[in-house]
Amino acid sequence: MRKVIGIGETVLDIIFRNEQPISAVPGGSTFNAIISLGRSGVSTSFISETGNDRVGRNIIQFLRDNGCEADAVNMYPDSKSPLSLAFLNEQNDAEYIFYKDHPHDRLDFNYPDVQPDDIVLFGSYYALNPVIRPQVKGFLDYAHQRGAILYYDVNFRASHQHEVMKLTPNLLENFELADIVRGSAEDFEILFKKSDPSVVYRSQIAFYTKKFIYTRAADPIELFADGGLHKQYPVVPTETVSTIGAGDNFNAGFIYGLIRHRITRNDVERGLTEQQWDAAIESGLSFSAEVCRSLYNYVSPEFGAARQKELI
């Protein structure tokens, strides 16, 4: 069975509305996607680190309860697990404050088994952090050599804007490693001060990969792909409770679509057909819409159970 391997941070998301906490759930961008994929019947594995505390132990148990192999999540005895405070506004979009107490980042793990056509999901600051870059880059190189599809979600927060110059070499290296890149309007505004998706694609992405998905909240998704394919996909209007996991679950749904429709690394390298792009993006949109209907960062177990039947 094909599997999805995520590499990224773990946090406890504490969600506020009207300045009052209303929910606390395990989170992290790649983590959220991996949980949704596990609930949807996909074989998953996660590479990360957490503190040896109550939060860290709960996060590892949560991964396992949702069918995710967590042996590559390191628990450090002298660290507290990171927290993220998410303040929802009237549109249910979130503003974040992050608290991290790791005395020094380090990432020690044994590479999980990677087979041809497995999918590796990576992104956010975790994929750029200079301190753990050698380990992250080493694993991405290994996964590429083993025939995996590499999916990169830029997901660059404004809190790291002052580091853009320092992180740019790692960012460009990620573009080069990735088979498919997804980024949001906010990402490229922060990184390059560019807001036109066609300009972003031509000036920043196309040299490295021809497969680029540009998202911008409730506005249409823009796809740029091999052979000059450029297409828009409207986002289905959804009654939102929280948009915190929307982008993460687009990633999950897109990857689920690749697996469900048996899209391989060879297909990706040759260039997907318009119908294949349509199917994967439609799947991404359905996962994203589902997660916006609750305070959780991942699709509901019921939604996941229905997706499991589609994989059989």
C-alpha positions as CSV (number, residue, x, y, z in Angstrom):
1,M,0.0,0.0,0.0
2,R,1.2,3.5,-0.8
3,K,1.9,5.7,2.2
4,V,2.2,9.3,3.0
5,I,5.1,10.5,5.2
6,G,4.8,13.9,6.8
7,I,7.7,15.9,8.3
8,G,6.8,19.0,10.4
9,E,6.2,20.5,13.8
10,T,3.8,19.5,16.5
11,V,2.0,22.1,18.6
12,L,-1.0,22.3,20.9
13,D,-3.4,24.8,19.2
14,I,-5.4,26.8,21.8
15,I,-8.3,28.5,20.0
16,F,-9.8,31.8,21.2
17,R,-13.0,33.6,20.3
18,N,-13.8,37.0,21.8
19,E,-10.5,36.6,23.8
20,Q,-11.7,33.5,25.5
21,P,-10.3,30.0,24.9
22,I,-12.9,27.7,23.3
23,S,-10.9,24.7,22.2
24,A,-7.5,23.0,22.5
25,V,-6.4,20.4,19.9
26,P,-3.2,18.9,18.7
27,G,-1.9,20.7,15.6
28,G,0.8,21.7,13.2
29,S,0.4,22.2,9.5
30,T,1.7,18.9,8.2
31,F,0.4,17.1,11.4
32,N,-3.2,18.3,10.6
33,A,-3.0,16.9,7.0
34,I,-1.5,13.6,8.2
35,I,-4.3,13.1,10.8
36,S,-6.9,13.7,8.1
37,L,-5.2,11.2,5.7
38,G,-5.0,8.6,8.5
39,R,-8.7,9.0,9.2
40,S,-9.4,8.6,5.4
41,G,-7.7,5.2,5.3
42,V,-4.3,6.2,4.0
43,S,-1.2,4.6,5.5
44,T,0.7,7.5,7.2
45,S,3.9,8.1,9.1
46,F,5.1,11.3,10.8
47,I,8.6,12.7,11.5
48,S,8.7,15.4,14.2
49,E,9.8,16.3,17.8
50,T,8.0,17.2,20.9
51,G,8.6,17.7,24.6
52,N,8.5,14.9,27.2
53,D,5.4,16.3,28.9
54,R,1.7,15.7,29.1
55,V,1.1,17.6,25.9
56,G,3.8,15.7,24.0
57,R,2.6,12.3,25.2
58,N,-1.0,13.2,24.2
59,I,0.1,14.3,20.7
60,I,2.0,11.0,20.1
61,Q,-1.0,9.0,21.4
62,F,-3.3,11.1,19.1
63,L,-1.2,10.2,16.1
64,R,-1.4,6.5,16.9
65,D,-5.2,6.6,17.7
66,N,-5.6,8.0,14.1
67,G,-3.7,5.3,12.4
68,C,-0.4,7.1,12.0
69,E,3.0,5.5,12.7
70,A,4.8,7.8,15.2
71,D,8.1,6.1,15.8
72,A,10.0,8.9,14.2
73,V,8.5,11.5,16.6
74,N,11.3,12.3,19.1
75,M,10.4,13.2,22.6
76,Y,13.0,15.4,24.3
77,P,13.2,15.2,28.1
78,D,14.5,18.8,28.6
79,S,11.9,20.4,26.4
80,K,8.3,21.6,26.8
81,S,6.0,21.1,23.9
82,P,5.2,24.1,21.7
83,L,1.9,26.0,22.0
84,S,0.1,28.0,19.4
85,L,-2.6,30.6,20.3
86,A,-5.1,31.1,17.5
87,F,-7.5,34.1,17.8
88,L,-10.5,33.8,15.5
89,N,-11.9,37.1,14.1
90,E,-15.5,37.7,12.9
91,Q,-14.7,35.8,9.6
92,N,-13.4,32.9,11.6
93,D,-9.8,33.5,10.2
94,A,-7.1,33.2,12.8
95,E,-4.2,35.4,14.0
96,Y,-1.5,33.4,15.7
97,I,1.0,33.8,18.6
98,F,3.5,30.9,19.0
99,Y,5.3,29.8,22.1
100,K,8.3,27.5,21.8
101,D,10.5,26.4,24.7
102,H,12.9,24.0,23.0
103,P,16.3,25.0,24.3
104,H,17.8,24.0,21.0
105,D,16.2,22.5,17.9
106,R,17.5,19.1,16.9
107,L,16.0,16.4,14.8
108,D,17.2,12.8,15.3
109,F,15.3,10.0,13.6
110,N,15.7,6.8,11.6
111,Y,14.4,7.2,8.1
112,P,11.0,5.5,7.7
113,D,10.8,3.1,4.8
114,V,10.2,4.9,1.5
115,Q,8.9,3.1,-1.6
116,P,8.4,4.3,-5.2
117,D,5.2,6.4,-5.5
118,D,4.9,7.1,-1.7
119,I,4.2,10.8,-1.0
120,V,6.2,13.1,1.2
121,L,4.5,16.2,2.6
122,F,6.7,19.0,3.9
123,G,6.5,22.7,4.5
124,S,6.2,25.7,6.9
125,Y,9.2,27.1,8.9
126,Y,10.1,23.5,9.8
127,A,11.2,22.9,6.2
128,L,13.4,26.0,6.3
129,N,14.8,26.1,9.8
130,P,18.6,26.3,9.5
131,V,19.2,24.4,12.7
132,I,17.5,21.2,11.5
133,R,18.1,21.8,7.7
134,P,20.7,19.1,7.2
135,Q,18.5,16.4,8.6
136,V,15.4,17.6,6.7
137,K,17.3,18.0,3.4
138,G,18.9,14.6,3.9
139,F,15.6,12.9,4.2
140,L,14.1,14.8,1.2
141,D,17.0,13.8,-0.9
142,Y,16.7,10.2,0.2
143,A,12.9,10.1,-0.5
144,H,13.4,11.6,-3.9
145,Q,16.0,9.0,-4.7
146,R,13.6,6.3,-3.5
147,G,11.0,7.4,-6.1
148,A,8.6,9.3,-3.8
149,I,6.5,12.3,-4.9
150,L,7.5,15.4,-2.9
151,Y,4.7,17.9,-2.2
152,Y,5.8,21.2,-0.7
153,D,3.4,23.6,1.1
154,V,5.2,27.0,1.5
155,N,3.1,28.2,4.4
156,F,5.4,31.0,5.5
157,R,4.2,33.1,8.5
158,A,4.6,36.8,9.0
159,S,6.3,36.1,12.3
160,H,9.4,35.0,10.3
161,Q,9.4,37.9,7.8
162,H,12.6,39.3,9.3
163,E,14.4,36.0,8.4
164,V,13.4,36.0,4.7
165,M,16.9,36.8,3.4
166,K,18.6,34.2,5.5
167,L,16.0,31.5,4.6
168,T,15.8,32.2,0.9
169,P,18.5,29.6,-0.1
170,N,16.6,26.9,1.7
171,L,13.3,28.0,0.2
172,L,14.7,27.8,-3.4
173,E,16.2,24.4,-2.6
174,N,12.8,23.2,-1.5
175,F,11.3,24.5,-4.8
176,E,13.9,22.5,-6.6
177,L,13.3,19.3,-4.6
178,A,9.5,19.5,-4.9
179,D,7.4,17.8,-7.6
180,I,4.4,20.0,-6.7
181,V,4.4,23.3,-4.9
182,R,1.4,24.9,-3.2
183,G,1.5,28.4,-1.7
184,S,-1.0,31.0,-0.6
185,A,-1.3,34.6,-1.6
186,E,-0.2,35.6,1.9
187,D,3.0,33.5,1.6
188,F,4.2,35.2,-1.6
189,E,3.2,38.7,-0.3
190,I,5.4,38.1,2.7
191,L,8.3,36.4,0.9
192,F,8.5,38.4,-2.4
193,K,6.0,41.3,-2.0
194,K,4.2,39.9,-5.1
195,S,0.4,39.4,-5.3
196,D,-0.2,38.4,-8.9
197,P,-0.2,34.6,-9.2
198,S,1.1,34.7,-12.8
199,V,4.0,36.9,-11.8
200,V,4.7,34.7,-8.8
201,Y,4.8,31.6,-11.0
202,R,6.9,33.1,-13.8
203,S,9.4,34.9,-11.6
204,Q,9.7,32.5,-8.6
205,I,8.4,29.0,-9.3
206,A,8.6,28.0,-13.0
207,F,12.4,27.7,-13.1
208,Y,12.2,25.0,-10.4
209,T,9.0,23.1,-11.1
210,K,6.1,23.5,-13.6
211,K,3.5,22.3,-11.1
212,F,2.2,25.1,-8.9
213,I,-1.1,25.6,-7.0
214,Y,-1.8,29.1,-5.7
215,T,-4.6,29.5,-3.1
216,R,-6.1,32.7,-1.7
217,A,-8.7,32.0,1.0
218,A,-12.2,32.1,-0.5
219,D,-11.1,33.3,-4.0
220,P,-10.5,30.8,-6.8
221,I,-7.5,28.5,-6.8
222,E,-5.1,29.0,-9.7
223,L,-3.2,26.1,-11.2
224,F,-0.1,26.5,-13.3
225,A,1.2,23.2,-14.9
226,D,3.1,21.6,-17.7
227,G,2.3,22.5,-21.3
228,G,1.2,26.0,-20.3
229,L,-1.9,24.8,-18.5
230,H,-3.4,27.6,-16.4
231,K,-6.8,27.1,-14.8
232,Q,-8.9,28.5,-12.1
233,Y,-11.0,26.5,-9.6
234,P,-13.8,28.2,-7.7
235,V,-13.9,27.6,-3.9
236,V,-17.2,26.2,-2.8
237,P,-19.0,28.7,-0.4
238,T,-19.0,27.2,3.1
239,E,-20.5,28.2,6.4
240,T,-17.2,28.4,8.4
241,V,-16.7,27.7,12.1
242,S,-12.9,28.0,11.8
243,T,-10.5,28.3,8.8
244,I,-7.4,27.2,10.8
245,G,-7.0,23.9,9.0
246,A,-8.3,24.9,5.6
247,G,-5.0,25.0,3.7
248,D,-3.5,21.9,5.6
249,N,-6.6,19.9,4.6
250,F,-6.5,21.1,1.0
251,N,-3.0,19.4,1.0
252,A,-4.5,16.3,2.6
253,G,-7.3,16.1,0.1
254,F,-5.1,16.7,-2.9
255,I,-2.7,13.9,-1.8
256,Y,-5.7,11.7,-1.1
257,G,-6.8,12.4,-4.7
258,L,-3.4,11.4,-6.0
259,I,-3.7,8.0,-4.2
260,R,-7.3,7.4,-5.0
261,H,-6.8,8.0,-8.7
262,R,-3.5,6.0,-8.8
263,I,-1.4,9.0,-9.9
264,T,2.2,7.9,-9.8
265,R,5.6,9.7,-9.8
266,N,5.9,8.8,-13.5
267,D,2.6,10.5,-14.2
268,V,3.7,13.6,-12.3
269,E,7.1,13.8,-14.1
270,R,5.4,13.4,-17.5
271,G,2.8,16.0,-16.6
272,L,-0.7,15.3,-15.3
273,T,-3.7,15.5,-17.6
274,E,-6.2,18.3,-17.0
275,Q,-8.6,15.6,-15.8
276,Q,-6.1,14.3,-13.2
277,W,-5.5,17.8,-11.9
278,D,-9.3,18.4,-11.8
279,A,-9.8,15.2,-9.7
280,A,-7.0,15.9,-7.2
281,I,-7.9,19.6,-6.7
282,E,-11.6,18.7,-6.3
283,S,-10.6,16.3,-3.6
284,G,-8.5,19.0,-1.9
285,L,-11.4,21.4,-2.0
286,S,-13.8,18.9,-0.4
287,F,-11.4,18.2,2.5
288,S,-10.8,21.9,3.0
289,A,-14.5,22.7,3.1
290,E,-15.2,19.8,5.5
291,V,-12.6,21.0,8.1
292,C,-13.9,24.6,8.0
293,R,-17.2,23.4,9.4
294,S,-15.8,22.6,12.9
295,L,-13.2,23.8,15.5
296,Y,-11.0,20.8,14.7
297,N,-7.9,21.0,12.5
298,Y,-8.7,17.8,10.6
299,V,-11.7,16.1,8.9
300,S,-14.2,14.3,11.0
301,P,-14.0,10.6,11.6
302,E,-17.3,10.2,9.7
303,F,-16.0,12.1,6.7
304,G,-12.8,10.0,6.9
305,A,-14.8,6.7,7.0
306,A,-16.6,7.6,3.8
307,R,-13.2,8.3,2.1
308,Q,-12.0,4.9,3.3
309,K,-14.7,3.2,1.3
310,E,-13.6,5.1,-1.8
311,L,-10.1,3.7,-1.5
312,I,-11.3,0.1,-1.5
